[in-house]
Amino acid sequence: MSTTLYVKSNKVGNKVLPLVKSAIDAEITQLELALEMAFKRISPFEEKYKTGPEYFITNMTAEDLDGNDDEYINWAGEYKLKLKLEDKLRQLREIEYDKDVFLLNN
């Protein structure tokens, strides 16, 4: 399913579309940096416990970790943040630009 967003402007040469595209590109860059940082914060947990966050989330409890609640909360929080960042990035990257139309694929 896609959603169409029409951008209208009274400006000569319709300079709004490049501005909106630039803003979206900047947001993508920020999300990519945030995602990179989330991976860096998750990596020590994966190395220490020799497992990925998917296994951790579905099969482990705070009692399974050396740091108990603190480690569990940190790891789970970073993993959930990573998922949200990935989803936002996916949505922004799916935007297609046309001369007068944004096509938002949902």
N, C-alpha and C positions, 0 to 999 in steps of 0.2 A: 504494500500500500504506500502511496506517496501523497504528499501534501504539497500544494503549490502555493508559494508566497509571491505575490506580485509586488514589485517595487515601483512606485510612481514618483516622478520628480518633475518639477517645473523648470529645473536647471537646464540650461542649454548644454547639449551633448550628454545629458544624463550621467553625471559624475557620481551619483549616489551608489550605483552598483559596484564600482571599484572600491568605494569607501567601505561598503558592507563586506565585500569579499576580503578586503584588507583586515578588517576587524575580526572576521572569522578565522583568517589565517593566523593572526596574532594569538587568538584563543587556542587554536590547535597547537601552536608552538608552546604556549604555557602549559597546556595539558600534557604534552609530550615530556616536558621537563619534570612535571609533577609525577608522571608515571615512572620516569627513570629513577627519581628519588624513592618512590614507593618500592620499586624492585630492589634498590640498594638496601633499604631497611628490612625487606623480607629475606634477602639472601642469607644473612647470618643465621636466621632460624632454620632455613632449609639445610644449610651446611651442618649446623650443630645437631639437628635431629634426623638428618639424612632422609628427608621427605619433603614433598611439595605442599603448598598451602591447601590444595584440594583435599588431600588425604588428611591433613591436619584438621581442617574444618569439619570433615564428616566423621572422623574416627578418634580424635584425641580430645582429652579434657585437660583442665588446668593441672590436675594431679599427675598427668603424664609428663609435665615439663619441670625442669629443674627450678625455674623461677616462678612456678605455680601461677597464681592469678595475674601477676604483672606481665609475665611473658605471654600468657594466653591472650590477654586483652590487647597487648601491643601487636602480636602477630595477627590476630583476628581482625583488629582494626585496620592494619595496613593492607590486609588481603581484601577487605570490603572496600576500602578506599581505591585500591587498584582496580577492582571490578567496576566501580562507578566511573573512574577516569577512562577506562577502556570503552565503556558504553558511550560516554559523552564524545570521545574521539571518533568512535564509529559513526555516530549520528552526524557530526560535523563533516567528516570525510565523505559522507554519502551525498552531501549537497552538490547538486549539479547547477551550473550557472548557464543561463541563456541571456540573450541581449536584454530582455525586460523581465525575466522570470527567474526565481529560485525554485528549483525542484527539490523538495525535502523528502527523502525516502525514509519512511518509518516502518 
